[in-house]
Each structure stands twice: as structure tokens, then as C-alpha cells.
């Protein structure tokens, strides 16, 4: 667990300056969890009462629409994941989060986050900064979905997250950019 906690500290250091003592206040609230490939962090309909820093591995976030899985996010190492609406509002999740690879995360429960906020004001600031980061990611994603063609979306993925092409099954990438698997195959052929 020590390595995962150190990775999380390094991740936070990129966002905010924090002394060791401030970080150490939170250690008692963290839990390291292992997820095997295809294991679920949360299912649609369950309440998501924890947030996770991904130390190793890859997750996908998807929801079901008319029986089809619609992928909305791929969360890889050195990032945060949760069903945020469920986590913040204490309601059932409308999405599912599944490990695509064997993964290790550091989790913090909603209850323990509240305790941490009472112990240290800086953790409230960290929470706000992480929330802002997630809002910016969602805003960027909404813009891509609204204004780019499928070809542009795929090229953007190749440019900004090329490792996902190797790590994520093609049908999930097709869903992520909003096309069928066959259409994505044609787009890939066109780029070659």
C-alpha cells in the first residue's frame, strides 16, 4: 500500500503544495483496493460512496441506453474516478465503472472525507481543486461531442491519449466516440 499512497501524494503535489504532515493526516482514511480485470468499482443503481485515485490500471465508465453500453470515460493511472453524482448527492449511480485491466486504487469513503474536512481545511481546498479539474474535463468532453466529427474525435484520441488505442477494446472506443464498430474500422482504415 505504501507505493500507492506515495503515487497519490505525488499526484496531489502536481495540483497543490502540501507539506508531509498535512498529507499524513489523511493516510488513516485511505484504503488500497485491487480490482481484477472486468471487476466492477460500482454498478448502475448502486450508491457510490467512495472516490478512487488510480495508482495502476484502467477503468471505463459507461451507462446503458436501450440495452447498449455507452462509454463516457476511460480513467487510467494517475487520475481520479468515481460516480461523482452518486458520491456527492448520495443517490444511486446512473453509470457503471469497470476495470479494463488489473488495477490498484486508493479509495476514500464519503464518510471519511467528511472527517478529513473537519480535521484539515487544506483537504477542502484539495477537494475543490479536484472537482474543478473534473468539471473542466467534462466541459472539454461535451465540446468534443458537440462539435467534432467522428473522424476528428478519433484523431483527437490518437493525439492526446494514444495509449488508450492499445489498451481499450475497439468496441469501447467506437462507443466512446459515438459510432459503430464498423464505422470506426472505416475511420481507422482512412487514417492509415
N, C-alpha and C positions, 0 to 999 in steps of 0.2 A: 504493500500500500504506500510505502514511502515514496517510491518513484512517481506514482500517480499524483500524490499530493504536491510533490515538487513541480511536476508539469503544470498543475493548476496554478501554483504560485507564480511560475514563470509567465503563464498566460495572463494572469491578472496584472503582473508588472508591466505588461505592454499597454494596459488601459489606465492604470493609476499607480502613483508612487505610494508604496506602503512599507512600513518597517516590519521586521520579522515578528515582533511582539503582537502587532495588530493582526497579522495573518494567523499566528499561533492561537489566538483566541478562538478561532473558528474550527480548528482541527478536530476538536472533540465532537463536532456536529457532522463531520463528513463520514461517508461510508463508501468504501470501494466495492463495486459490483462488477461481476463478469457476466457477459452475455454471449452465449454461443451463437453462431451463425443461424439466422432465421428465428431467433428467440425475440420475444416482444418486451419492450420497455413499458408500453401501455397499449391497451386495446380501445377502439372506439366504444363509447358507452361506459368505460371505467372512469373513475375520478383519478386524475394525475396529481398526486400530492408531493412530487419531488421534481427537482431540476437536476440536470446532469452535465458535468464537464466531461467531454470525451477525451480520454488520455490516449486510447488506442482503438482503432476500428472505424466503422462506418455504419450509419443508420439511415433509414429512409422514413419520411413522414408521408402518409397517404390517407386519403379518405375514400369511401365507397360512394359511387354515384351510379344508380341503376345497375348494381352488381359489378361495375368496373372499378378497378383501383386507379385513382388519380394521384400520382406522385407530385408532391408540392415542394419537397426539400430533401436534399442529401446532406447529412451532417457528419463531418469527418473529424478526425483527431484535431485537437486544439480548438474546439468550438463547444458551444453550449447547446443543449437540446432539452425540450420539454413540450408538452401540450400546453402552451402558455395560457390560453383562455381558461382551460380547466384548472391549471395550477393557481392562477391569480384569483379566479372567481369561485373556485371550489364547486365546479359543476362537472357533469360527465363530459369526457373528451369527445369531440366530433371527428377526431383523427386517430390513426394508429401509428405507432413508432416501432419499427422492426430493425433489428441488427442485420446488416447485409454481410458482415464479417464477424469473426470472433472479436469481441470488443471488451474494453475495460473502461469504466466510467467512475467518476467521483460524484456521489449524489448528496444533495442537501434537501431534507424534507421541508415542507411548508411550515410545519410546527417549529423545527429547529431554526429556520430562517427568522421567524418571529423572535425567538430567544436571542439570536445573534444580533438582530436590530436593537434589542433592548440593552445589550452589552456594549455595543460599539457603533457610534454614529457613522464611522467611515464605511461600514458594511452597507448602510443605507445608500451612501453615495455610490458604492460599487454596484449595488442592485440597480440604481437609476441609470448608471452608465451602460450596464449590460442590457437593460431594457431599451435604451436609446439605440444601441448597436443593433438589436433585433428589429426595432422599428425601421431603421434605415435599410436593413436587408430586405424586409418585407416591402418597403416602398420601391426599392430597386426592382424586385421581382415583379411587382404589379406593373411597373412601367414596361418591363420586358414583355410581359404577357400581352399588354395592351397595344404596343406599337411595333413590335418586331414580327417579321415573318418567321415561319418555322426554320427556314434556312439560316436566317440571321440569329435565331435563338441557338441553333446548333453550333454555328461558328463562334458565338459568344461563349458557349460552354467549352469549346475547344481552346479558345484563347485564355479564358480565366480559370478554368478548372479541368485541364486536360487529363489529369489523373483519374477523374471520375469515369471517363470513357473506358478505361481499362478495368475499373473496379465495380461498375454498375451494369447489370444486365441490360441489353438493348431495349427490351420491352419497357423497362422502368424509365429509361432516358426518353423514349418515344412519348410516354405518358407525361413526363415532366415538361417536355416542350410542346405538348398538345397535339401530337399526330399519332397515326397508327404506326405499328412496327414496319409495315411495308413502305409507308411514306418515308420514314427515317432511313430505311435501306436505300431508297432512291436518292435522298439528300446526300447520304454518305458516298454513294457512287458518283454523284455530281461533283463533289469536292475532290475526290481522288483524281 
